[in-house]
């Protein structure tokens, strides 16, 4: 049966349905009916293309050549099952759903997927929108190809897996990018600035990605591994945990993507073996600032989120040790509160203490994360399997670290590395572990 382009039924009243109605109409294709759950919405679209509006599936014309289900993914199966039987081709416009989501009572099924973001209020030039098709037989696929070519200069037959990959990619380049614009708008608004200032940057970024490719177009602090700026940005997001997590994850991705030969590009592969955490104290668990009280005792500040993460790994059975050159009653009190018993303070030779600790616990070096921030930590970090450091560590320590946290000492770097280990090992959101 050859597809006749003069008897098409559109099912749906959303954005894609509206634009397809316009495109078919402008291409000289006759739309005989528009179906919608809301009769008023169906009428508003049908009137623009001189079509009949219906809201009862039983009233759908049964003898059209093509039925286009332009509805939500969840509605495809239900609506197609409610339609009267037809010998015409029944297609959906989903980027993700299989062609087989359409009721099996129809022998001629297919997909007609225009890859674009649609809005009710914006008109689009359909000839530049790629259309991806699929059909249950070669003859119908050719008919859909010819139909698509009436609307677009780019029509391609692909299978379910390819279409799903396109849809996933589209979510990243469109939906997620727009979410980033929304975040950027909120950030500048907080400083009484206009989103308008960001528009030239958005336009140039898109143009450059199209011209030279997204990988080559990448710039920014993560691309140049500028930990000073990264850390400062993280500090600005201290009270915005969700945005801080997004910033951290994207920063990690860019660093790994563009520094393939650095130790940091594959450090997560080392985390599966970790069963032991060893930390310096000053400059890691604290910000390195010491205040002397009236009694002459040095006082340090600590991070609550670091404390939670330390208690969590203790509960999960990991080995935890602290090796520090510092020594004060307040430090002992802090570790007692956290339930950490393997504490070595006033240490002059950290490597010796490190080696003796591993020997006493029968721990292998590759099972150990050591987080330090300055020269005294250099040799034990060289001896462990996973040397890591805060963003404000000394340059010598950064050079030997397989991971540099985006957080400064005392500002969440301990929580950062603990969270990463537990996520890699599948223990981060373990309900039992988080029950206190």
C-alpha positions in Angstrom: 0.0 0.0 0.0 1.5 3.3 -1.0 1.2 6.2 1.5 -1.1 9.0 0.3 -0.1 12.3 1.7 -3.6 13.7 1.8 -5.1 11.9 4.7 -3.1 12.3 8.0 -4.5 12.3 11.5 -2.5 14.0 14.3 -3.0 12.7 17.8 -1.8 15.1 20.4 -2.1 18.8 21.3 1.4 19.5 22.7 4.3 21.4 21.3 5.5 18.7 18.9 2.0 18.1 17.6 1.5 21.8 17.0 4.7 22.2 15.0 4.1 19.0 13.0 0.6 20.2 12.1 2.1 23.5 10.9 4.9 21.7 9.0 2.6 19.2 7.3 0.1 22.0 6.4 2.9 24.2 5.0 4.1 21.3 2.9 0.7 20.8 1.3 -0.1 17.7 3.3 -3.8 17.5 4.3 -4.5 17.0 7.9 -8.0 15.6 8.2 -8.3 15.3 12.0 -6.6 16.4 15.2 -7.3 14.3 18.3 -6.8 15.6 21.9 -8.0 14.7 25.3 -9.0 18.3 25.6 -11.5 19.2 22.9 -10.7 22.9 23.2 -7.0 22.3 22.7 -7.7 20.0 19.7 -9.9 22.7 18.2 -7.3 25.5 18.6 -4.8 23.5 16.6 -7.3 22.0 14.1 -8.6 25.4 13.2 -5.2 26.5 12.0 -5.0 23.7 9.5 -8.7 23.4 8.6 -9.0 20.0 10.2 -11.7 18.3 12.3 -11.1 18.2 16.1 -12.1 15.1 18.2 -11.5 14.2 21.8 -13.0 10.6 21.9 -10.7 7.9 20.6 -13.8 6.1 19.2 -14.3 9.1 16.8 -10.8 8.9 15.3 -11.2 8.4 11.5 -10.3 4.8 10.7 -9.3 5.1 7.1 -6.4 7.6 7.0 -3.1 6.6 5.5 -1.0 7.9 8.5 -1.6 8.4 12.2 1.0 10.4 14.1 0.9 9.9 17.9 2.6 13.0 19.2 1.9 12.4 22.9 3.9 11.8 26.0 5.9 8.5 26.1 3.6 7.1 28.8 0.5 7.7 26.7 1.6 6.0 23.5 0.6 2.4 24.5 -2.7 3.5 26.1 -3.8 5.8 23.3 -2.8 3.4 20.5 -4.8 0.6 22.2 -7.8 2.9 22.4 -7.7 3.8 18.7 -10.0 2.0 16.2 -8.3 -0.5 14.0 -6.8 0.8 10.8 -4.7 -0.4 7.9 -2.8 2.9 7.8 0.6 3.4 9.3 0.7 4.3 12.9 3.8 6.2 14.1 4.9 7.9 17.3 7.3 10.9 17.6 9.2 9.7 20.7 13.0 9.9 20.8 13.2 7.1 23.4 10.3 4.7 23.1 10.5 1.6 20.8 8.3 1.3 17.8 6.7 -1.6 19.6 5.2 0.7 22.2 2.4 1.1 19.6 -0.3 -1.5 20.1 0.4 -4.8 18.3 -3.1 -4.7 16.8 -1.6 -2.5 14.1 0.5 -4.4 11.6 2.1 -1.2 10.2 3.9 0.7 12.9 6.7 3.2 12.8 8.6 6.2 14.3 8.7 9.8 13.0 11.1 11.6 15.3 12.0 15.3 14.7 15.1 16.1 16.7 14.6 19.6 18.1 13.4 21.4 21.2 9.9 22.8 20.5 8.0 25.7 22.2 4.4 26.8 21.7 5.4 30.4 21.2 8.3 30.0 18.8 8.2 29.3 15.1 10.8 27.0 13.6 12.2 26.4 10.1 11.4 22.7 9.8 13.6 22.2 6.8 16.7 22.3 9.0 15.3 19.9 11.6 16.6 16.3 11.2 13.9 13.7 11.1 14.6 10.1 12.1 12.3 7.4 10.9 11.7 3.7 11.4 9.0 1.3 10.1 7.9 -2.3 10.4 8.5 -2.9 6.7 10.6 -1.5 3.8 7.7 -0.1 1.9 6.4 1.9 4.8 9.9 3.1 5.6 10.3 4.4 2.1 6.9 6.1 2.5 8.0 7.8 5.7 11.2 8.8 4.1 9.3 10.5 1.3 7.0 12.2 3.8 9.9 13.4 5.9 11.6 14.9 2.8 8.5 17.0 2.3 9.4 18.7 5.6 13.1 18.5 6.1 16.4 18.4 4.2 17.7 15.7 6.6 15.8 12.4 6.9 17.5 9.3 8.2 16.4 5.8 8.9 17.8 4.5 12.3 16.9 1.7 14.8 15.7 1.9 18.4 19.2 1.9 19.9 20.5 4.6 17.7 17.5 6.8 18.4 17.8 6.3 22.1 21.5 7.3 21.9 20.4 10.5 20.0 17.8 11.2 22.6 20.3 10.8 25.4 22.8 13.1 23.6 20.0 15.6 23.0 19.2 15.7 26.8 22.9 16.6 27.5 23.3 19.3 24.7 19.9 20.8 25.1 18.1 20.2 28.4 21.1 20.1 30.6 22.7 23.1 28.8 19.5 25.0 29.4 19.6 24.0 33.1 23.2 25.5 33.2 21.8 28.7 31.7 19.2 28.8 34.5 21.8 28.3 37.2 24.0 31.0 35.6 21.0 33.4 35.5 20.3 32.8 39.2 23.9 33.4 40.2 24.2 36.7 38.4 20.8 37.8 39.7 22.0 37.3 43.3 24.7 39.9 42.5 22.2 42.3 40.9 23.5 41.6 37.4 21.6 40.8 34.2 21.5 37.5 32.3 22.0 39.7 29.2 25.7 39.9 30.0 26.1 36.1 29.5 24.3 35.9 26.1 27.3 36.7 23.9 29.3 34.0 25.8 26.5 31.5 25.3 26.3 32.3 21.5 30.0 32.2 21.0 30.4 28.9 23.0 27.8 27.2 20.8 29.3 28.6 17.6 32.8 27.5 18.5 31.6 24.0 19.5 29.9 23.6 16.1 32.9 25.1 14.2 35.8 23.2 15.8 34.1 20.4 17.9 33.2 20.5 21.6 36.4 18.8 22.8 38.6 21.4 21.1 36.4 24.2 22.2 36.6 23.5 25.9 38.1 26.3 28.1 37.9 27.3 31.7 39.5 26.5 35.0 39.0 22.8 34.9 40.4 22.6 31.4 43.6 24.3 32.5 43.5 22.5 35.9 43.4 25.8 37.9 42.8 24.6 41.4 43.0 28.0 42.9 40.0 29.2 40.9 38.2 25.9 41.3 38.6 26.1 45.1 37.4 29.7 45.2 34.3 28.8 43.2 33.5 25.9 45.5 33.8 28.2 48.5 31.2 30.5 46.8 28.9 27.6 46.7 29.3 26.5 50.3 25.7 27.1 51.1 24.4 25.7 47.8 25.1 21.9 48.2 23.3 20.9 45.0 25.1 23.4 42.9 28.4 22.6 44.6 27.9 18.9 43.7 27.1 19.7 40.0 30.2 22.0 39.8 32.4 19.3 41.3 31.1 16.5 39.1 31.5 18.6 35.9 34.9 19.8 37.0 36.0 16.2 37.5 34.7 15.2 34.1 36.5 18.0 32.3 39.8 17.3 34.1 39.7 13.6 33.3 38.5 14.3 29.7 41.3 16.7 28.8 44.2 15.3 30.9 44.2 11.7 29.7 47.8 11.1 30.7 47.7 12.7 34.1 47.4 10.5 37.2 44.1 12.2 38.0 42.5 10.9 34.8 42.0 7.4 36.2 42.4 7.7 39.9 38.9 6.3 40.5 40.1 2.9 39.3 42.3 2.8 42.4 39.5 3.4 44.9 38.0 -0.1 44.7 40.9 -1.5 46.8 40.7 1.1 49.5 40.0 -0.2 53.1 42.1 2.3 55.0 42.0 6.1 55.4 44.9 8.0 56.9 44.8 11.7 57.4 47.0 14.5 58.5 45.2 16.9 60.8 46.3 20.5 60.5 45.5 21.7 56.9 43.4 18.6 56.1 40.8 18.2 58.8 41.3 21.9 59.7 42.0 25.0 57.7 45.5 25.2 59.2 44.7 28.2 61.3 45.5 27.9 65.0 44.0 30.3 67.6 45.6 30.4 71.1 43.1 30.8 73.9 43.6 32.5 77.2 45.1 29.4 78.7 47.7 29.2 75.9 46.0 26.2 74.3 45.9 26.0 70.5 42.4 25.8 69.2 41.4 24.6 65.7 38.1 24.6 63.7 36.7 21.5 62.1 34.2 20.8 59.4 30.9 19.1 60.5 30.5 17.3 57.1 34.0 15.9 57.4 33.0 14.6 60.8 29.8 12.9 59.5 31.8 11.2 56.7 34.5 10.0 59.2 31.8 8.5 61.5 30.2 6.8 58.5 33.4 5.0 57.4 34.1 4.0 60.9 30.6 2.4 61.1 31.2 0.7 57.8 34.4 -0.9 59.1 37.1 1.0 57.4 40.5 1.5 59.1 41.0 5.2 60.1 44.2 6.7 61.4 45.4 10.3 62.0 49.1 11.1 61.8 49.9 14.6 62.9 52.8 16.7 64.1 50.4 18.7 66.2 49.5 17.7 69.7 46.8 19.2 72.0 44.0 18.1 74.3 41.4 19.5 72.0 42.6 17.2 69.2 42.2 14.1 71.4 38.7 15.3 72.3 37.8 15.7 68.6 39.0 12.1 67.8 37.2 10.7 70.9 34.0 12.3 69.7 34.4 10.8 66.3 35.3 7.4 67.6 38.7 7.4 66.0 41.2 5.5 68.2 44.2 5.1 65.9 45.6 8.6 66.6 49.3 9.5 66.4 50.1 13.0 67.5 53.4 14.9 68.0 54.9 12.7 65.2 58.3 13.7 63.8 58.8 10.9 61.3 55.4 10.2 59.6 56.8 7.6 57.3 57.9 5.4 60.2 54.6 5.7 61.9 52.8 5.0 58.6 54.8 1.8 58.0 54.4 0.5 61.5 50.7 1.1 61.4 50.2 -0.8 58.2 52.3 -3.7 59.6 50.4 -3.8 62.8 47.1 -4.0 60.9 48.3 -6.3 58.1 47.3 -3.6 55.5 48.8 -3.4 52.0 50.0 0.0 50.7 47.6 -0.2 47.7 44.7 -0.4 50.2 45.5 3.0 51.7 44.4 6.5 51.0 46.6 9.1 52.6 45.5 12.7 52.6 48.2 15.2 53.4 48.8 18.9 52.7 52.5 19.7 53.3 56.1 18.5 53.2 55.9 16.2 56.3 53.3 14.1 54.5 55.5 13.7 51.4 57.1 10.3 52.1 54.1 8.5 53.5 52.1 9.7 50.6 54.7 8.4 48.2 54.5 5.0 50.0 50.7 4.6 49.9 48.5 3.4 47.1 46.2 6.5 46.7 47.9 9.8 47.7 45.4 12.7 47.7 45.4 16.3 49.0 43.2 19.4 49.5 43.1 22.1 46.9 45.3 24.4 49.0 48.1 21.8 49.6 51.7 22.7 48.8 52.9 22.3 45.2 55.2 19.4 46.2 52.2 17.5 47.6 50.0 18.3 44.6 52.6 16.9 42.3 52.6 13.5 43.9 48.8 13.3 44.4 46.6 11.2 42.2 43.6 13.4 43.2 43.5 17.0 44.3 40.2 17.8 46.0 38.3 20.9 44.9 37.9 21.7 48.6 40.4 23.3 50.9 41.6 21.9 54.1 39.0 22.1 56.8 36.3 23.0 54.2 35.2 19.5 53.1 38.2 17.8 51.5 37.9 14.8 53.9 34.2 14.4 53.1 35.0 14.7 49.4 37.4 11.8 49.2 35.4 9.6 51.5 32.3 10.2 49.4 34.1 9.3 46.3 35.5 6.0 47.7 32.1 5.0 49.0 30.4 5.8 45.7 32.9 3.8 43.7 32.4 0.9 46.1 28.6 1.2 46.1 28.3 2.1 49.8 27.5 5.8 49.8 23.7 5.6 50.0 23.6 2.3 51.9 20.5 2.7 54.1 21.8 0.6 56.9 25.1 2.6 57.0 23.3 5.9 57.2 20.9 4.8 60.0 22.2 6.3 63.2 
